[in-house]
Amino acid sequence: MSLLSPETARRRFTATAFLFWLPVGLYLPSQVLLLTERGLSLATVAGLFAVYSLTVAALELPTGGLSDVIGRRPVLAASGALNLGALLLVSTASSLWVLGAAMLLLGAGRALSSGPAEAWYVDTVQAAAGPDAELRTGLARGGSASAAALAVGTLAGGSLPLLLDRIGADPSRITGGVVLPLSVPSMLAAVVCAVFVGYVLTALPEPPRPPATVAGILRGVPDTVRTGVRLGARDGLVRRLLLTAAASGAALCAVELLTPPRAAAATGGSESGAVLFAVLACAGFVCTGAGSHLAPAAARRLGGRGDRAVLLCMVACASGLLLLGATAGSASPVASVLAVCGYALVYLALGCAGPNENDLLHRRVGGTVRATALSVQSLALQLTGALAGLAAGALPAGPLPWLLAGAVALGGATVWLRSPSAEPEPEPEPKQLPEPEQEPEQEQEQEQEQEAAEADTAAVTPSGTGP
């Protein structure tokens, strides 16, 4: 297989990121309002979100290990297929059990997607340009593409229900209440998921891997998972990145759960609230894209110190959440303007932090554990997000949930007060004693077995460095 150039890999990674996040943007503005329109309370909606987040948390490491064992492309395609089925269920179901099953599928699809596309990009670029290839620009463009997809999707997904109402097209009359106007964005998102699956299968070539057998997968995935757990436990830099991801998860969950009801209360209706939230979410994702675009420049301005950039970004994120909390009890124009500024600051800061965090991560870990490392990072984000969502849903409406999320984000900033240069390098894996010489035929057979095992077992490479 001929190697793709770094420029081609960057373009295809950017397109993959756009197609994956466009469905999320489409269903995000109407998801909470659709579920409450079905008669669910906000606490029940938070419980469904917790099912999603906990499913992601439970499957993050196994699916990351699966990607390292069988390849990036089949795992990404399976992710799109699961998302497609989940969105069709969410758009038509009213039973709590069916919605819970849909969240399980959506969580499984999200777990499968966290890492393979980025790991494919880094693997491809480093195969073409060497291990010291420049990564931050491509990662930033992927983040910008994701933000652009979310922005376009939220505008379209938030406007569709109101547009259907304006033109008198009510799908609930035709379907007997199975499909509501708020269901249409989720159904459109399912169509985009089908396009995503087709693109992944045709545009992301991979180098040949040893044939995957059931026994090899059952042996290799747990080995890779154990390596990922050891990675976070032994390496101080990776541990800091995980704590930062956890703080980011709490911030994002608070914004996604608390903003739709606040928008609906401000406008006085669900459909109009969905439009307002769509505009806010679009602005937020534009800020995320701008932050991602500025990430390489921010690191350069700080002397190439990605860790300093992450520190400042997390402080800015915490400031935005605290501003949202301080204005939660007021409906005055000044408070509304300050709330919008705080909302934008959260997304701008997290967008700028992401590429710098991932650049640090990719330069710290080797290729055979790359998707697993990203899954560990996503696990920290999703698990903390689930807990933060449950806490925010249980707390009384007002400033308190926002202030709690702001405090967690500020805690994520404090872990970067010390320079990563003070972190010791991870200890190398113990070397095994050499085995006795064998006949050529036996040696060839053993080499084939070792190649399959090496694809399953990962080792940390000491070096210098996301609804």
KOLGUVO-953123 format. One record per atom (N, C-alpha, C, O): x, y negated, z negated; residue in three letters. Coordinates in pm, whole numbers, plus 50000, padded with zeros to 5 digits. Layout:
N
XYZala...
This chain:
467
500855012050000met500005000050000met500884987650000met501784986349917met500624978250095ser501394965750100ser500954956649985ser499784955749951ser501964949849927leu501694941149814leu501034928249860leu501404922649964leu500064923549785leu499474910449812leu500434899649766leu501174901449669leu500434888349836ser501244877049792ser500614870849667ser499424872549643ser501414863749587pro500834857149469pro499694847649505pro498724846649429pro499794840749618glu498734831349658glu497434838849689glu496354834649648glu497544850149762thr496354858049793thr495744863949667thr494524863849649thr496604869149579ala496104874649452ala495394863849372ala494364866449310ala495934851649373arg495314840649299arg493934837549355arg492984835449279arg493804837249489arg492504834249550arg491474845149517arg490334842049484arg491894857649525arg490944868549499arg490574869249351arg489434872249316arg491514866549265phe491204866049122phe490224854849092phe489304856449012phe490424843349158thr489514832049139thr488114835449187thr487124832249120thr488004842049304ala486694845949356ala486024856149265ala484814855549242ala486804865549213thr486234875649122thr485704869048996thr484624872448948thr486474859648941ala486014852648821ala484724845048848ala483814845148765ala484634838548965phe483424830948998phe482214840249007phe481164837248950phe482364851449078leu481224860449098leu480814867248968leu479644870448949leu481774869548877phe481384875948751phe480594866448662phe479604870448601phe481024853848655trp480404844548560trp479174837348616trp478424831348540trp478954837748748leu477764831248804leu476474837248748leu475574829648712leu476324850648739pro475094855948677pro474904851448533pro473784848848491pro476004850448457val475884845848319val475324831648316val474454828548235val475834823148404gly475314809548411gly473844809148449gly473104800648400gly473414818248534leu472024818248578leu471064821748464leu470024815348449leu471404832048384tyr470454836048281tyr470654828948147tyr469774829348062tyr471804822448128leu472094816547998leu471084805847954leu470654806347838leu470674796248039pro469764785747990pro468404790947946pro467784785247856pro467944801648009ser466584806247980ser466534818347890ser465444822647852ser467674824047853gln467644836747781gln466974835547644gln466054843047614gln467434826147562val466844824547429val465374820647441val464524826047369val465054811447532leu463684806847548leu462784817947604leu461614818747567leu463324826447693leu462544837847744leu462184847347631leu461044851947622leu463134850247545leu462874859547436leu461884853747335leu461014860847285leu462014840947305thr461034834747214thr459664833647280thr458634834347212thr459634831847412glu458364831547485glu457674845147477glu456444845847482glu458454855847466arg457884869247450arg457364871547309arg456804882147281arg457554861947219gly457034863147083gly458064866446978gly457694868846863gly459344866547012leu460384869746917leu460794857346839leu460834846346894leu461084859146711ser461564847946629ser463034845446659ser463714853746719ser463514833746616leu464924830446638leu465834840246564leu466904843646614leu465414844746446ala466214854446372ala466294867746447ala467344874346448ala465174871846511thr465184884146590thr466074882646713thr466784891846750thr466024870846776val466894868246890val468354869046847val469194874646918val468664863446729ala470024864346677ala470404878946654ala471564882746675ala469444887046610gly469704901346591gly470014908346722gly470904916846728gly469284904746829leu469564910546961leu470954906247010leu471684914347066leu471294893746988phe472624889247025phe473694896746945phe474784899546996phe473364900046820ala474314907746739ala474474921846795ala475574927246794ala473374927846845val473474940946910val474434940147028val475284948847047val474274929747108tyr475164927647222tyr476614926247176tyr477504933147227tyr476854917547080ser478224914847037ser478854926946971ser480024929846993ser478074934146890leu478624945946823leu478874957246922leu479804965046904leu478054958147028thr478334967947133thr479644964847202thr480464973647227thr479834952047233val481094947947293val482254951347199val483284956447242val482064948247071ala483134950846975ala483464965646966ala484634969446956ala482424974246969ala482654988646957ala483344994447079ala484105004047068ala483084988647196leu483604994447321leu484814987147377leu485414991847474leu485184975947318glu486294968047374glu487554976347393glu488094977047504glu488024982447287leu489294989747295leu489205002247382leu490095004447464leu488155010647369pro488075022047460pro488005018147607pro488625024647691pro487245007647638thr487135003847779thr488414997147830thr488784998747946thr489084989647742gly490374984147781gly491384995147807gly492144994647904gly491395005347720gly492265016747744gly491885024147870gly492765029047942gly490585025247898leu490135031848021leu490675024648144leu491095031148240leu490675011248142ser491215003648254ser492705006048272ser493195006848384ser493425007248162asp494865010048171asp495145024148221asp496225026848273asp494175033248204val494385047148243val493935049748387val494695055248465val492695045948423ile492165049548555ile492235038248655ile492035040648774ile492525026048612gly492645014948707gly491675003748677gly490685005448607gly491994992048733arg491184980148708arg489884980148790arg488824976648739arg489994984048918arg488854982549009arg487634990848969arg486544985248964arg487765003948941pro486555011448905pro485885006648777pro484665007248764pro486685001748683val486104996748558val485334983848583val484244981948528val485884974948666leu485164962648699leu483864965548773leu482844959248746leu483894974948867ala482684978448941ala481614984148848ala480434980848861ala482024992648754ala481064998048658ala480474986948572ala479294987348536ala481284977048538ser480794965748460ser479664958548534ser478624955648475ser479884955748662gly478844948948739gly477564957148749gly476474951548744gly477684970248764ala476494978748776ala475694978848646ala474464978348649ala476394979548531leu475684979248403leu475004965848380leu473874965348330leu475674955048415asn475054941748401asn473804940548486asn472814934648444asn473874946048606leu472704945648696leu471504952348630leu470414946448625leu471684964548579gly470574971548515gly470064964248392gly468864963548369gly470984958748312ala470584951748190ala469744939448221ala468754936848154ala470144931848323leu469404919648356leu468014922648409leu467074915048383leu467864933548481leu466524937348527leu465634940848407leu464444937548407leu466184947348307leu465404950448187leu465044937848110leu463894936148068leu466024928948090val465764916648015val464674908348082val463854902248014val464664908048214ser463714899448287ser462294904748286ser461354897248313ser462114917748254thr460774923448263thr460254929248133thr459054931648121thr461114931748034ala460694939047914ala460134929547809ala460544918047799ala459204934747731ser458694927447616ser458844935347487ser458724929747379ser459104948347498ser459304956847381ser460674953947319ser461674952547389ser460694953047186leu461934950447116leu462944961547140leu464144958947152leu462474974047148trp463384985247169trp464004984847308trp465194987547325trp463204981447407val463744980447544val464724968847554val465774970047618val464394957747490leu465314946447490leu466604949947417leu467694945747458leu466484957747311gly467694962247242gly468554971047332gly469774969947332gly467894979947410ala468634988247505ala469304979647612ala470434982447654ala468604969247656ala469184960247756ala470424953247700ala471414951447772ala470374949447573met471534943047512met472694952847498met473864948947509met472374965647474leu473424975747471leu474114976847606leu475344977247614leu473314977247714leu473884978147849leu474694965647881leu475774966447939leu474134954047844leu474844941447871leu476154940947794leu477164936247846leu476134945747670gly477354946047592gly478384955647650gly479574952647652gly477914967447698ala478844976947761ala479454970947887ala480644972647912ala478634963947966gly479164957548086gly480164946748053gly481164945248124gly479914939247948arg480864928847908arg482164934847858arg483244929747888arg482064945747782ala483284952247732ala484124957547847ala485354956347845ala483484963347947leu484224968448062leu484914957248140leu485954959448202leu484344945348137ser484874934448221ser485984926548154ser486694919048221ser486174928148022ser487094919347951ser488524924447966ser488984933047890ser489214919248064gly490604922848082gly490994928148218gly492044924048269gly490214936948283pro490694942848407pro491004932848519pro492014934448587pro490164922648538ala490424913148648ala491714905348621ala492544903848710ala491874900548500glu493074892948467glu494304902048469glu495374898048514glu494144914448419ala495264923848424ala495624927048569ala496814928148601ala494634928548656trp494914930848798trp495714919348857trp496674921548930trp495324907048825tyr496024895448878tyr497474895048830tyr498394893248910tyr497684896648700val499044895948647val499894907448702val501044905248740val499334919548707asp500074930848763asp500474928148908asp501614930848946asp499544922848987thr499804920549129thr500864909849150thr501754911449233thr500764898949075val501724887949088val503114892449044val504104889549110val503184899548933gln504484903948884gln505084914648973gln506314915648983gln504254922749037ala504784932649131ala505384925849254ala506344930849312ala504814914349293ala505304907249412ala506434897649381ala507334895949463ala506404891149264ala507364880449235ala508234883149114ala509054874649078ala508094894549049gly508944897648936gly508294894348803gly507294887348798gly508864899548693pro508254897648561pro508254883248512pro507484879848422pro509104874748570asp509134860748528asp508274851848617asp508424839648614asp507374857748695ala506524849948785ala505674840148705ala505284842848592ala505384828648765glu504574818348701glu503114822948697glu502544826248801glu502524823148577leu501174828548558leu500154817948519leu498984819248552leu500604807548449arg499644798248387arg498744791548490arg497564789448463arg499284788148609thr498464781348710thr497324790248758thr496184785748768thr497634802948787gly496574812048830gly495554814548723gly494354815048750gly496024816148599leu495084818148489leu494194805848471leu492994807048442leu494784793948488ala493994781648476ala492964780648587ala491834776548563ala493354784548710arg492384784048820arg491264794148799arg490114791548833arg491604805748745gly490554815248712gly489594809648609gly488384811348620gly490144802848507gly489274796548408gly488414785648468gly487244784248432gly488994777848560ser488214767248626ser487114773248713ser485994767948717ser487424784248783ala486404790848865ala485274796248779ala484104795248814ala485634802148664ser484614807248573ser483714795848525ser482494797148519ser484344784548490ala483564773148443ala482684767448554ala481534763648529ala483214766948676ala482414762048789ala481204771148813ala480104766348839ala481424784348805ala480314793648823ala479254791748715ala478064791748744ala479704790048592leu478754787848483leu478004774648501leu476804773848472leu478704764348549ala478044751448570ala476984752248680ala475854747748662ala477364758148793val476404759648904val475244768548860val474084765648888val475584779548790gly474534788748747gly473574782648649gly472364784848659gly474084774948553thr473184769148454thr472254758648516thr471094757548477thr472774751048611leu471904741448679leu470784748548754leu469614744748746leu471164758948829ala470164766348905ala469224774048813ala468004773548830ala469794781048714gly468964789148624gly468064780848536gly466944784948505gly468534769148494gly467694760648411gly466614753448489gly465554750248435gly466864750748617ser465904743348698ser464834752248759ser463724747648786ser465144765148782leu464194773848851leu462834774848782leu461824773448849leu462774777248649pro461444778348588pro460614765548602pro459414766248629pro461244754048586leu460504741448601leu460084739348746leu458994734348771leu460944743048841leu460604741748983leu459404750649017leu458504746449089leu459404762948967leu458264771848991leu456984766048934leu455914767248993leu457094759648817asp455914753548756asp455414741748838asp454204739748853asp456354733848892arg455954722048970arg455254725849100arg454324719049142arg455704736749163ile455094740549291ile453924750149272ile453314754549370ile453604753249146gly452454761749118gly452684776449142gly451724784149153gly453934780749151ala454264794849172ala454484801349036ala455554799848977ala453484808548988asp453564814848857asp453634830048875asp452614836348899asp454814835948864pro454924850448884pro454184858548780pro453884870248804pro453864852648665ser453164860248561ser451744863748605ser451204874048564ser451134855348689arg449784858548738arg449824870248834arg448904878548837arg450884871048913ile450984881749012ile451364894948946ile450904905548988ile452204894348844thr452734906548782thr452034910248652thr452474919448583thr450964903248618gly450264906348494gly451064903048369gly450904909648267gly451904892948377gly452684888748262gly454004896048245gly454734893248150gly454324905348336val455594912548325val456774903348358val457784903248288val456614895548465val457654886148506val457154872048478val456154867648536val457824865048391leu457494851248358leu458364841748441leu459374845948497leu457974828948450pro458864819448519pro460274819348461pro461254817648535pro460394821148329leu461704821548267leu462474834348299leu463664835348269leu461794844448360ser462454856948398ser463194855848530ser464124863648555ser462804846448614val463344845848750val464864843848753val465524850348833val465444835148670pro466904833848673pro467624846948644pro468664849548705pro467114855148554ser467764867948524ser467674877348642ser468614885048668ser466564877048715met466434885648832met467384881248943met467964889549012met467534868248960leu468504863249059leu469924867049018leu470764870249102leu470194866648888ala471514870448839ala471814885048871ala472954888548900ala470804893648866ala471014907748900ala471444909349045ala472264918049076ala470904901249133val471304901749275val472784898049290val473514904349366val473224887749217val474624883649224val475524894649169val476634896449219val475064902049069cys475854913149016cys476104923649123cys477184929449129cys475104926049208ala475304935649317ala476364930749415ala477174938649464ala476374917649443val477414911949530val478794913449465val479774916449533val478864911349335phe480124912649261phe480694926749275phe481884928449298phe479854936849260val480304950649272val480894953249410val481954959449422val480214948449513gly480724950349649gly482054943549671gly482934949249736gly482224931549618tyr483484924149637tyr484634931149566tyr485724932349621tyr484394935749443val485444942449367val485934954949440val487134957549446val485004962549495leu485384975049560leu486134972949690leu486834982049735leu486014961249752thr486644958949882thr487824949449880thr488634949549973thr487954941049776ala488964930349779ala490064931549676ala490994923449677ala490014941349587leu491024942449482leu491804955549496leu491524965149424leu492764956249587pro493544968549602pro494454970749482pro494904961349417pro494714983349454glu495614987049344glu496634997049394glu496365004449488glu497814997349332pro498785007749368pro498255021449329pro497455022549236pro498685031849399pro498195045349365pro498535049049221pro499615045749171pro497615055849158arg497815060949022arg497735076049024arg497155081749116arg498315082648924pro498135097148915pro496655100548906pro495905093348841pro496225111348970pro494805114948965pro494325116148820pro494965122648737pro493195109748793ala492645109848657ala491785122248636ala490865124848714ala492075129748533thr491285141248496thr490565138148365thr490945129148291thr489525145848338val488785143748214val489705145548094val489645137747999val490545155848098ala491465158247986ala492455146747972ala492785142647861ala492935141748086gly493875130648081gly493255118048025gly493895110747949gly491995115448062ile491305103548010ile491055104947860ile491285095647783ile490585116847819leu490305118847677leu491575118147592leu491525114347475leu492705121747653arg493955120747580arg494545106647588arg495065101447489arg494455100447706gly495135087747728gly494445075947665gly495115067047612gly493105075547669val492405063947615val492635062247465val492945051147422val492495072847383pro492795070947241pro494245066647216pro494505058647126pro495195072047294asp496585067847277asp496735052947305asp497435045947232asp496085048347411thr496195034247445thr495505025447341thr495985014547309thr494375030247288val493675022747183val494575021347060val494665010547002val495215032347022arg496125031646906arg497255021746930arg497665014546839arg497745021547054thr498795011947086thr498294997647073thr499004988947022thr497054995047118gly496494981647105gly496324977346961gly496574965746926gly495884986746875val495734983446733val497094980546671val497234970946595val498094988746704arg499444986246652arg499974972946700arg500714966046629arg499604969246824leu500074956646880leu499634944746796leu500434935846766leu498364944646758gly497874933646676gly498404933946534gly498534923546469gly498704945946483ala499144947146345ala500624943946330ala501034938446227ala501444947246430arg502884946146416arg503444932946467arg504464928246416arg502794926946566asp503364915146631asp502704902546574asp501494900646590asp503484894046510gly502924882146448gly502324872446547gly501304866246516gly502914870846666leu502374861746765leu501024866646816leu500074858746828leu500924879546847val499654885046892val498604883846783val497434881346811val499014885746658arg498064884346547arg497504870246540arg496314868446513arg498334860346564arg497834846446564arg496864844046680arg495854837146664arg497174849846795leu496264848546909leu494904854846880leu493874849746922leu494904865946808leu493644872446772leu492834863946675leu491614862946688leu493494857746579leu492784849046485leu492194836946557leu491094832446524leu492934831646655thr492414820446732thr491204824546815thr490234817146825thr491274836546874ala490134841546951ala488914843146861ala487794840146902ala489114847846740ala488004849346646ala487364835946615ala486134834746612ala488184825746591ala487654812346564ala486884807046685ala485834800746670ala487404809446805ser486714805146926ser485374812146941ser484404805946986ser485304824946905gly484044832246911gly482994826246821gly481824825146860gly483384822346701ala482424815946609ala481924802846666ala480734799746656ala482814795046727ala482424782146784ala481434784046900ala480404777346907ala481774793146991leu480904795247108leu479544800747068leu478524796447122leu479524810046974cys478244815846933cys477354805246869cys476144805046894cys477934796646788ala477144786046725ala476524776946831ala475354773446822ala477324773046930val476804764147034val475714770847115val474684764747143val475934783447155glu474974790347242glu473674793547170glu472614793847232glu473734796047040leu472524799646966leu471754787546919leu470524787646920leu472444777046877leu471784765746812leu471364754746910leu470464746946879leu472014753947027thr471694743047119thr470324744547186thr469604734547194thr469904756447236pro468594757247302pro467424752847215pro466594745047262pro467284757447089pro466174752347008pro466274737346982pro465254730546975pro467474732346969arg467644717846948arg467214710047072arg466634699347061arg467514715547192ala467094709147316ala465574709747332ala464954700047375ala464974721347298ala463514722647309ala462814713147212ala461784707247247ala463354711647092ala462754702446995ala462864688047042ala461974679947017ala463954684847111ala464134671147160ala463194667747273ala462794656147288ala462824677747355thr461964675047471thr460504678647446thr459624673747516thr460254687147346gly458874690547314gly458294702147389gly457084704247383gly459094710047461gly458564721447535gly459664730947576gly460834727047584gly459294743747601ser460284753847636ser460894751347773ser462124751547788ser460024749047876glu460544747148010glu461424734648019glu462514735048076glu460934723647963ser461744711347965ser462994712947880ser464034707247912ser462884720747770gly464064723447689gly465094731447765gly466294729347748gly464614740747850ala465554748647932ala466294739748031ala467474741848057ala465584729848086val466234720648180val467294712348109val468404710748160val466934707047990leu467914699047916leu469124707447877leu470264702947887leu468874719847831phe469994728447795phe470834731947917phe472054733147907phe470174733548033ala470924736248155ala471864724748189ala473014726848226ala471364712548175val472204700848202val473364700348103val474514697948141val473054702547975leu474104702447874leu475124713647899leu476334711447891leu474614725747929ala475524736847953ala476384734348077ala477574737548078ala475774728648181cys476534725348301cys477644715448267cys478784717148310cys477304705048191ala478324695348151ala479404701948067ala480594698948081ala478984711147979gly479964718147897gly480904726647980gly482104727047953gly480364733548081phe481204742048163phe482104733848255phe483214737948288phe481604722148297val482484713148372val483664708848284val484804708048329val483364706148158cys484444702748063cys485384714548044cys486594712548033cys484844726848040thr485704738548030thr486624739548150thr487824742148136thr486064737448271gly486884737748390gly487944726948390gly489094729348428gly487564715048346ala488544704248337ala489634707548237ala490814704948260ala489234713448124gly490224717448024gly491174728048078gly492374727348055gly490634737948150ser491484748248210ser492444742248311ser493614745948316ser491944732848391his492794726348491his493924718448425his495024717548479his493634712648309leu494624704548240leu495564712648152leu496534707248099leu495294725548136ala496084733748043ala497574733948077ala498394731847987ala497974736348205pro499414736148233pro500064722648204pro501164722048150pro499364711748240ala499914698448214ala500024695648064ala500974689348019ala499034700347987ala499084698247842ala500304705047783ala500984699447697ala500584717247828ala501764724247777ala503054717247818ala503994716347740ala503084712347942arg504294705247988arg504514692547907arg505654689347871arg503434685247878arg503584672947799arg504104675747659arg504704667047595arg503884687747612leu504364691447478leu505654699447486leu505934707647399leu506424697047591gly507714703647605gly507634718147642gly508514725947607gly506564722147715gly506394736147750gly505904744747635gly505934757047645gly505454738547528arg505024745747408arg503524748847416arg502694740647376arg503204760547466gly501804764547471gly501174765547334gly499974763147319gly501984769147232asp501434770347097asp500994756847042asp499984755946972asp501744746147075arg501334732647031arg500034728547098arg499164722247037arg499904732147227ala498664729047298ala497464736047235ala496404730047219ala497634748747198val496554756247133val496174749747000val494994748646968val497174745546922leu496904738946794leu496044726546812leu495024724946745leu496444717746904leu495684705346925leu494284708246979leu493324701446943leu494154718447064cys492854721747121cys491894726947014cys490714723347014cys492384735146923met491504740346819met491094729446720met489974729746668met491974719846694val491594708446610val490494700446680val489534696246616val490644698346811ala489614691046886ala488294698546887ala487234692346876ala488334711846901cys487114719946898cys486404718546764cys485194716746759cys487164719346655ala486574717846522ala485954703946505ala484904702546444ala486614693746560ser486084680146550ser484744678946622ser483834672246574ser484634685446739gly483374685046813gly482244691746736gly481124686546734gly482514703146675leu481484710146597leu481074702146475leu479884701646440leu482024695946410leu481684687746293leu480854675646334leu479974671246260leu481114670246452leu480324659146503leu478894663646533leu477944656346505leu478744675546589leu477404681046612leu476664683246481leu475454680746473leu477374687846379gly476734689646250gly476324676546185gly475264675646124gly477174666446199ala476864653546137ala475664646846200ala475004638646135ala475354650046326thr474234643646396thr472994652546403thr472004648646464thr473034664446340ala471914673946353ala470634668846291ala469554672646334ala470724660246190gly469514655646122gly468954642746174gly468034637246114gly469484637546284ser469044624546336ser468674625646483ser469284633146559ser467644618046522ala467214617546662ala467454603846723ala466914600746829ala468244595546658ser468504582046710ser469354582746836ser470064592646856ser469304572546922pro470114572547043pro471614573847015pro472324580947086pro472084566946912val473514567746880val473894581846840val474914587046885val473074588246757ala473354601946715ala473314611446834ala474124620746842ala472374609246927ser472294617947045ser473544616747131ser474064626747180ser474034604447150val475244602447229val476444609047162val477254615547228val476544607547030leu477644613746957leu477554629046964leu478574635846974leu476334634346959ala476164648946969ala476624653947105ala477294664247114ala476254646747211val476694650847346val478214650347356val478834659147417val478824640047297cys480294639047299cys480924650747223cys481914656547268cys480334654247108gly480854665647034gly480714678647110gly481614686947108gly479574680447178tyr479334692347260tyr480374693447371tyr480934704147393tyr480624682347440ala481614682347549ala483014685047496ala483804691947560ala483324679547378leu484664681347322leu484924695947289leu486044700747307leu483914703247241val484084717447210val484524725047335val485484732647332val483814722847446tyr484104730347569tyr485414725847633tyr486164734047685tyr485704712847629leu486964708047684leu488144714247610leu489124718547672leu488044714647478ala489134719947397ala489334734847418ala490464739447433ala488234742547419leu488364757047439leu488844760247580leu489584769847600leu488424752247679gly488904754447815gly490394752147828gly491064759447901gly490924742347758cys492364739547763cys493154749747683cys494284752847718cys492574754847576ala493294764547492ala493434778047561ala494464784647545ala492414782347637gly492394795847692gly493604799747776gly494264809647745gly493944792147883pro495104796047964pro496414796047886pro497284804347911pro496564786947793asn497784786647713asn497864798747620asn498944804347600asn496724802747562glu496714814747480glu497074827047563glu497894835247520glu496474828447680asn496694840347760asn498094840747820asn498654851547839asn498654829147850asp500034828847897asp500974834147788asp501894841847816asp500744829947663leu501524835147552leu501364850247539leu502334857447514leu500134855047557leu499864869347542leu500544877547651leu501194887547622leu500384873347778his500914881347889his502434882047888his503014891847934his503074871847837arg504534872147830arg505034879947709arg506234882447695arg504114883747623arg504494891347504arg504304906347523arg504984914247458arg503394910447611val503044924547624val503434929847761val503604922147855val503574942947771gly503904949447897gly502674952747979gly501554952047930gly502894956548107gly501794958948199gly500944970848162gly499744970748188gly501524981248100thr500744993248071thr499764991247955thr498884999647934thr499904980347882val498994977647770val498254964447790val497594959547698val498354958647910arg497824945047931arg496314944447911arg495834935847838arg495564953347976ala494104952847963ala493674955947819ala492704950347770ala494414964947753thr494094967947614thr494314955747526thr493514952847437thr495414948547550ala495684936447471ala494574926147489ala494154919747393ala494104924447613leu493004915247637leu491724920047571leu490914911947525leu491534933247565ser490354938547498ser490424936247348ser489414933247285ser491614937547291val491764934547148val491414919947121val490754916747023val491874911147210gln491574896947197gln490074894347207gln489504886947127gln489424900647306ser487984898947323ser487214905047206ser486164899947167ser487744916047152leu487104922147036leu487044912446919leu486014911246853leu488154905546894ala488164895746786ala487134884846810ala486454880546717ala487024880346935leu486064869746969leu484634874546949leu483824867746887leu484304886447003gln482924891247000gln482484894946859gln481354891946819gln483364901446783leu482984905646649leu482724893646560leu481734893346486leu483604883846566thr483394871746487thr482164864146537thr481424858346457thr481944864146668gly480764857746722gly479474864046671gly478514857046639gly479454877446662ala478264884246610ala477994880346465ala476864877346428ala479044880346384leu478874876746243leu478464862046229leu477614858646147leu479084853346311ala478714839146305ala477284836946350ala476584828546294ala476834844546452gly475464843246497gly474454847446391gly473444840746371gly474744858546322leu473854862746214leu473814852346102leu472754849446047leu474974846846070ala475004836645964ala474254824046007ala473504818345928ala474464819746133ala473784807646181ala472284809546189ala471514800346160ala471834821646229gly470404824246238gly469734825046102gly468554821946089gly470484829146001ala469914830345866ala469904817245790ala469094815345700ala470814808045826leu470894795245755leu469754786145798leu469254787445910leu469334776945713pro468284767445752pro468764758245863pro469944754745870pro467834754245948ala468174745146058ala468684731946003ala468214727045900ala469644726346073gly470224713746027gly471734713846041gly472274721246123gly472414705945963pro473874704645980pro474674716945937pro475754719245991pro474164724845841leu474984735045778leu475564745245877leu476764747945869leu474774751145970pro475394760846062pro476504754846147pro477524761346172pro476324742446191trp477364735946272trp478624733646189trp479744735946236trp478444729146066leu479604726345981leu480374739145948leu481604738945939leu479654750245929leu480314763045903leu481174767146022leu482314771546006leu480614765846143ala481384769346263ala482584760246279ala483654764746320ala482434747346246gly483554738146254gly484674741746158gly485854740546191gly484304746246039ala485324750345942ala486084762545991ala487304763445972ala485384772046054val486064783846108val487024779946221val488134785046228val486584770846309ala487454766346417ala488694759346363ala489794760946416ala488524751546259leu489664744846198leu490634755046138leu491854753046143leu490104765746083gly490964776446034gly491764782746146gly492914786746125gly491164783746267gly491894789146381gly493034780246424gly493984785046487gly492964767446392ala494054758246427ala495224759546330ala496374758046370ala494934762346205thr495994762146104thr497014773246124thr498144772146074thr496654784046197val497614794946214val498764790946306val499774798046313val498634779646377trp499684775146470trp500554764146410trp501334757946482trp500424761646280leu501254751246219leu502724755246217leu503604746646217leu502994768346217arg504374773046222arg504704777046365arg503864782646435arg505924774146409ser506344777046546ser506434792046570ser506904799246482ser505994796946687pro506134811246717pro507584815846726pro507854827846716pro508524806446744ser509934810446750ser510394816546619ser511404823546615ser509644813746510ala509984819746381ala509484834146369ala509844841146275ala508644838546466glu508124852046459glu509204862046500glu509864859946602glu509394872846426pro510334883146470pro509794890646590pro508584892046606pro510694895346674glu510274903546787glu509704916646734glu510154921546631glu508704922446804pro508174935346760pro509244946046766pro510094946046855pro509184955146670glu510164965746667glu509984974946786glu508854978146822glu511074979346848pro510944988546961pro510425002046916pro510615006146801pro509775008847009glu509295022246979glu510495031446954glu511505029947022glu510425040946861pro511535049946837pro511845058446958pro510935063547024pro513115059946987lys513525067947101lys513465082747066lys513735086746953lys513105090647166gln513035104947147gln514375111247185gln515105105847268gln514695122647123leu515915129647157leu515825135247297leu514735139347339leu516925135547374pro516885140947509pro516555155847508pro516975163147419pro515815159947606glu515425173847616glu516465181447697glu517155175447778glu516585194447678pro517555202347754pro517255202147902pro516115200347944pro518315204147981glu518165203948126glu517275215548172glu517225226148109glu516575213048283gln515655223148335gln515935225548482gln516675218048545gln515345235948533glu515485238948675glu514795228048756glu513875221748704glu515195225448882pro514605214548962pro513085215548973pro512375205548964pro512565228248994glu511115229349008glu510405225548879glu509405218348880glu510955230548765gln510335227048637gln510455212148608gln509535206048555gln511605206448645glu511805192148620glu510815183848701glu510295173848651glu510555187948827gln509605180448910gln508195181048852gln507485171048851gln507795193048803glu506465194248743glu506355185648617glu505325179248594glu507435185648536gln507375177748413gln507325162848442gln506655155348370gln508035158448548glu508005144348583glu506595140048622glu506165128948588glu505875148748693gln504495145348730gln503615144048606gln502785135048597gln503815153348509glu503035152348385glu503395139848307glu502525133448249glu504685136348306gln505105124448233gln504555111748296gln504205102348224gln504465111348430glu503915099548496glu502475097248453glu502055085848431glu501705108248443ala500315106748398ala500255102248253ala499415094048216ala501165107748169ala501165103848028ala501605089648009ala501095082647922ala502585084848092glu503075071248078glu502005061048116glu502015049848065glu501075064848205ala499975055848238ala499015054548122ala498265044748113ala499035064548031asp498115064347917asp498715057747795asp497995051847714asp500065058647781thr500705053847660thr501355040647687thr502085039347785thr501115030647603ala501615017147626ala502665013647524ala502685019147414ala503555004547562ala504584999747469ala504684984747479ala504564979247588ala504894978047369val505044963547368val506364959847431val507394965647397val506344950147524thr507574945447585thr507954932447519thr507284922447541thr509004932047439pro509394919647373pro509794909247477pro510604911947565pro509214897347466ser509554886247555ser509094873447491ser508724873347373ser509134862647567gly508884849747505gly507474844947496gly507364834147437gly506304850447542thr504944844647527thr503984851947437thr502844847647420thr487634829747851gly487204833347863gly486744832247866gly485914840847894gly477944835447942pro477734844447911pro476974847247930pro476634858547895pro
